[in-house]
Amino acid sequence: MEWRPWLMRWSDEWVRSVDTEPDPDVARTRWLGFTPATEEAVAAAEARIGTRLPPSYREFLLTTDGWRDAGIFVWRMRDTSDIGWLRDLEPYWDDSWAELCDDDQREGTCLSRGLLISREADAGILFLDPGDVDDSGEWAAYSLFSWRAAPPERFASFTALMESLYAELHQMRKPEGETRDSWAAKVEQARLEALAGDADGADAVLAKAEEFGLERATVLRAQLQLFLGRPSGHSLGRLLSPDFVPEGFLTDPLFTEEFLPLLFAQHVECSTFGRNSQLQSAMNGDRPDLHLLVAEYQARLRSGERCLVYGNPEFDALVRDAVEKHGTDPDVLWRDIDTAFAHWRPRTSDHIAPVALLADPLVAAALTPERRRNLLSRPRGDRR
C-alpha cells in the first residue's frame, strides 16, 4: 500500500461528505492524519510493547502518526505514544467478549493477545493480533463493536482493515469523486460481463461495489444471487430495506415485473409453512410506497388478471405455451425453456437474469441449479 496518496484521497472525500464543521486543522489541510512518526518514535513504541510492528501498520505510522475518523464509528486512532496491549489498556473487552472468539482458548484469544490501535470509538475497538501472522509478517486485524453483538470481525492485515473502514465511509456517506466514479464504471462493466455469461466474475465485482454503497450493484447482484440460489449471500430482503431507496426503483419494470411476482410467490410458500416472508416483514415497516404497490398487485390477482409475465413478449409467449403443455414434466419443460431462452431480452438496462421464471413454481421446479447456471452462462441481451 502506498499510504500517502490513498489517505489524501480518503481525507478529501471525507471533508466533502461531512455534514458538520470539521476540525479546523482538517478543514484547512484537508488531511485526517497527523505529522509522520519518526523511525525513532516507532522504534521506541516497539521497545515499549516488546515486539516489532507488522509492516503495513509500521509504514502507516511513518506516514501519519495517528488518524481521525476511520470509517464512521472510530473517531480517533492511537499513535506511537499510546498504542499498547488491549489487556492492559481496556481489559473489559477481553473479560466480556472472549467467549465469542474463534481462537483455541488454550492459546489465548485475539483479544487477550491484541494490540489496541483505536483510541475513541462508538462502543468499539480496533486491534491487531500478533498471534496470527502471515508469511509476509502481517498480523491479523480486528474490529469489535458491542452494539453489533457479533464476534470480532477478522481482516487479513491492517491494510485490509483500513480498506474496509474506507468502504464504510463510502457506504454510509456516498461521497462523490474519483473512487465513486471508478466503482460506477466497474459496476457497468460487471453488468456487461454478466450478460456475456460470466456470472461468477460479475458477482465478485458487484459484491465489492456493494461494500462501497453502490445501489446499482445491489440491484444487479440480487438477480444473480437469486437465480443461482444463494439466499445466504444475498436476498430480496435487501432490496426491501427502508435504507435502500434508489429513485424510481419500486416503479421500475425490473421490480414490478420481476422481483415483485417472486416476492408474492415466496410469500405464498412461507404462509403455507407458517413462516414470515420477506414481503410480510417489509410491509410491517412504514413504507407507504410499497404498501400501495402491494395493494395494487393484490387487486390484480383478485380480479383474475394475469400478473406474471415471464419476460419480453416473444419469450413470454414461448414459456407460457411450454408451461401449458408440459408443466407437469420438468425435463420436457426445461427442454422448451432451453430453446426459448435464445429469445429472452432484458426489460430494462439493469435486467441481467430471468428472475420472473422463479415466480412460477412449475418453472422453478424445472430449473435445477445446474440448469440455472447453464442459462446464466450464455451470452444474452446486447452481449449475444
Secondary structure, DSSP 8 states (H G I E B T S, - for coil): --HHHHHHHHHHHHHHH-SS---HHHHHH--SB-S---HHHHHHHHHHHTS---HHHHHHHHH-SSEEEETTTEEEE--TTT-EEHHHH-THHHHHHGGG--S-GGG--HHHH-EE-EEEESSEEEEEEEEEE-TTS-EEEEEEEGGG-S--EEESSHHHHHHHHHHHHHHHH---SHHHHHHHHHHHHHHHHHHTT-HHHHHHHHHHHHHTT-HHHHHHHHHHHHHTT-TTT--HHHHT-TT---TTGGGSHIIIIIIHHHHHHHHHHHHHTT---HHHHHHTSS-HHHHHHHHHHHHHHHTT------SSHHHHHHHHHHHHHHTT-HHHHHHHHHHHGGG---SSTT--S-GGGGGSHHHHHH--HHHHHHHHTS--GGG-
